[in-house]
Amino acid sequence: MAIRQGRTISLEKEIRIISSAAAVGRLEGEGPLKESFDRIFNDTTMGEKCWEKAESNLLSAAMQRALQKIKLEDSSLDAVFAGDLLNQCISSSFAARDMNVPFIGMFGACSTMALTTAMASLAIESGGINTCMAATSSHFCSAEKQFRFPLEYGGQRTPTAQRTVTGAGALILSEDFSPLNPRIKAVHLGKVEDLGIVDSTNMGAAMAPAARRTIADFLIDTNTLPSDYDAIFTGDLGLVGTRLLRELMLKEDNIDISSVHQDCGLMIFDRETQDVHSGGSGCGCCGSVLCGHILSEMRKGKLRNILFVATGALMSPVSSREGESIPGVAHLLNIVI
């Protein structure tokens, strides 16, 4: 049985990531992590007539590639845990509709990759599921259309704004005893934090408090220090959110994570040469970085013990128009090899 310390759940079973894949768009495929992605689409429409169908194709590509890598049929999966940013998670449900596998749709905004993986891991730990997939996606054009303005509007973006990543990540979890596969050692489900940020073009500021709370609580629960980990990866705080997170942890918790902290939103793009303002965001940001770059580095032995902390801004077009503040949440995975 799993062991609970505070709000951190340590898993007793050998729940490992037996396969993973990442698919991204053209701009992401020109960035610093281009060699770690399984598929790069140069056409952002992916052959479809609308952005929403394009995103679903992107997610399907990552899902199918993860299965192909280990020669597994989708019928061998007990469930697919997936979610995205689009209303009613249509990217995920449409991608799963041809798989003939039980589908568990989930929404955690940009924290969805950690959320789906955490819940899939707990399902395996419970004994009710043996092998399952966790996945997520986002698309720059579909996100702009839903949350901001159609691309044709040509609106100016503020320096604090982040570019939604056109990307998808999918991983397959199973109880497995191969030391070559990364293992989910513990999960920590985050609380909603809201410090009253109302600027939807500054999501890094909205999410940083949640990341700070989750990381600090996990370190207290496990009686560990940042230096005990090879890296602490946050989801998509971007430049502004990264600075705020580090400042908040020093001020509120007297914890310095700067020597081991990296943010997926800053890793996936080159801000010096790519016009992405404060960095990357979206479910597909940390989803593609985890399923592409991070897990690859773990399998090579370059990383052995990491914290993956995906962050989400829990806003909607309706809440933003009504002047509501933007709650944030962050879920954490401790992954080892």
ChimeraX attribute file (.defattr): number of C-alpha atoms within 10 A of each C-alpha:
attribute: neighborCount
match mode: 1-to-1
recipient: residues
	/A:1	10
	/A:2	14
	/A:3	11
	/A:4	14
	/A:5	14
	/A:6	12
	/A:7	16
	/A:8	24
	/A:9	21
	/A:10	19
	/A:11	21
	/A:12	13
	/A:13	21
	/A:14	19
	/A:15	25
	/A:16	26
	/A:17	25
	/A:18	21
	/A:19	22
	/A:20	29
	/A:21	32
	/A:22	32
	/A:23	32
	/A:24	34
	/A:25	23
	/A:26	15
	/A:27	19
	/A:28	25
	/A:29	22
	/A:30	17
	/A:31	16
	/A:32	13
	/A:33	17
	/A:34	19
	/A:35	13
	/A:36	21
	/A:37	23
	/A:38	19
	/A:39	21
	/A:40	20
	/A:41	17
	/A:42	14
	/A:43	11
	/A:44	20
	/A:45	19
	/A:46	17
	/A:47	11
	/A:48	14
	/A:49	9
	/A:50	12
	/A:51	20
	/A:52	22
	/A:53	19
	/A:54	22
	/A:55	34
	/A:56	26
	/A:57	23
	/A:58	32
	/A:59	32
	/A:60	26
	/A:61	21
	/A:62	29
	/A:63	29
	/A:64	18
	/A:65	21
	/A:66	24
	/A:67	22
	/A:68	15
	/A:69	12
	/A:70	12
	/A:71	9
	/A:72	14
	/A:73	11
	/A:74	20
	/A:75	11
	/A:76	12
	/A:77	21
	/A:78	16
	/A:79	21
	/A:80	27
	/A:81	26
	/A:82	30
	/A:83	30
	/A:84	32
	/A:85	27
	/A:86	22
	/A:87	11
	/A:88	13
	/A:89	18
	/A:90	18
	/A:91	29
	/A:92	29
	/A:93	19
	/A:94	17
	/A:95	20
	/A:96	23
	/A:97	11
	/A:98	10
	/A:99	17
	/A:100	11
	/A:101	16
	/A:102	15
	/A:103	17
	/A:104	17
	/A:105	19
	/A:106	20
	/A:107	22
	/A:108	23
	/A:109	26
	/A:110	34
	/A:111	34
	/A:112	32
	/A:113	40
	/A:114	30
	/A:115	32
	/A:116	25
	/A:117	28
	/A:118	23
	/A:119	17
	/A:120	27
	/A:121	32
	/A:122	22
	/A:123	16
	/A:124	21
	/A:125	20
	/A:126	14
	/A:127	11
	/A:128	10
	/A:129	17
	/A:130	20
	/A:131	22
	/A:132	24
	/A:133	27
	/A:134	29
	/A:135	35
	/A:136	43
	/A:137	38
	/A:138	34
	/A:139	34
	/A:140	21
	/A:141	22
	/A:142	23
	/A:143	22
	/A:144	14
	/A:145	16
	/A:146	15
	/A:147	17
	/A:148	15
	/A:149	13
	/A:150	14
	/A:151	12
	/A:152	7
	/A:153	8
	/A:154	8
	/A:155	10
	/A:156	6
	/A:157	12
	/A:158	11
	/A:159	14
	/A:160	20
	/A:161	22
	/A:162	27
	/A:163	25
	/A:164	24
	/A:165	31
	/A:166	31
	/A:167	33
	/A:168	38
	/A:169	35
	/A:170	34
	/A:171	29
	/A:172	24
	/A:173	25
	/A:174	23
	/A:175	19
	/A:176	17
	/A:177	12
	/A:178	12
	/A:179	12
	/A:180	14
	/A:181	19
	/A:182	25
	/A:183	28
	/A:184	24
	/A:185	20
	/A:186	25
	/A:187	28
	/A:188	26
	/A:189	20
	/A:190	25
	/A:191	16
	/A:192	18
	/A:193	22
	/A:194	19
	/A:195	15
	/A:196	12
	/A:197	17
	/A:198	19
	/A:199	16
	/A:200	21
	/A:201	16
	/A:202	22
	/A:203	28
	/A:204	31
	/A:205	28
	/A:206	30
	/A:207	34
	/A:208	33
	/A:209	24
	/A:210	28
	/A:211	33
	/A:212	23
	/A:213	21
	/A:214	25
	/A:215	25
	/A:216	19
	/A:217	18
	/A:218	26
	/A:219	15
	/A:220	14
	/A:221	16
	/A:222	15
	/A:223	9
	/A:224	12
	/A:225	14
	/A:226	20
	/A:227	12
	/A:228	11
	/A:229	17
	/A:230	17
	/A:231	21
	/A:232	23
	/A:233	24
	/A:234	29
	/A:235	37
	/A:236	39
	/A:237	34
	/A:238	30
	/A:239	22
	/A:240	19
	/A:241	26
	/A:242	26
	/A:243	15
	/A:244	19
	/A:245	25
	/A:246	18
	/A:247	19
	/A:248	19
	/A:249	21
	/A:250	15
	/A:251	11
	/A:252	11
	/A:253	13
	/A:254	11
	/A:255	18
	/A:256	17
	/A:257	19
	/A:258	17
	/A:259	11
	/A:260	15
	/A:261	18
	/A:262	20
	/A:263	25
	/A:264	27
	/A:265	31
	/A:266	24
	/A:267	21
	/A:268	26
	/A:269	25
	/A:270	18
	/A:271	16
	/A:272	8
	/A:273	8
	/A:274	13
	/A:275	13
	/A:276	24
	/A:277	17
	/A:278	24
	/A:279	31
	/A:280	31
	/A:281	31
	/A:282	32
	/A:283	34
	/A:284	37
	/A:285	37
	/A:286	38
	/A:287	32
	/A:288	35
	/A:289	29
	/A:290	27
	/A:291	28
	/A:292	27
	/A:293	21
	/A:294	21
	/A:295	25
	/A:296	19
	/A:297	14
	/A:298	19
	/A:299	15
	/A:300	11
	/A:301	12
	/A:302	12
	/A:303	19
	/A:304	18
	/A:305	20
	/A:306	21
	/A:307	22
	/A:308	27
	/A:309	33
	/A:310	34
	/A:311	37
	/A:312	32
	/A:313	29
	/A:314	23
	/A:315	18
	/A:316	18
	/A:317	12
	/A:318	10
	/A:319	13
	/A:320	16
	/A:321	9
	/A:322	9
	/A:323	11
	/A:324	15
	/A:325	18
	/A:326	25
	/A:327	22
	/A:328	30
	/A:329	28
	/A:330	34
	/A:331	29
	/A:332	30
	/A:333	27
	/A:334	21
	/A:335	21
	/A:336	20
	/A:337	19
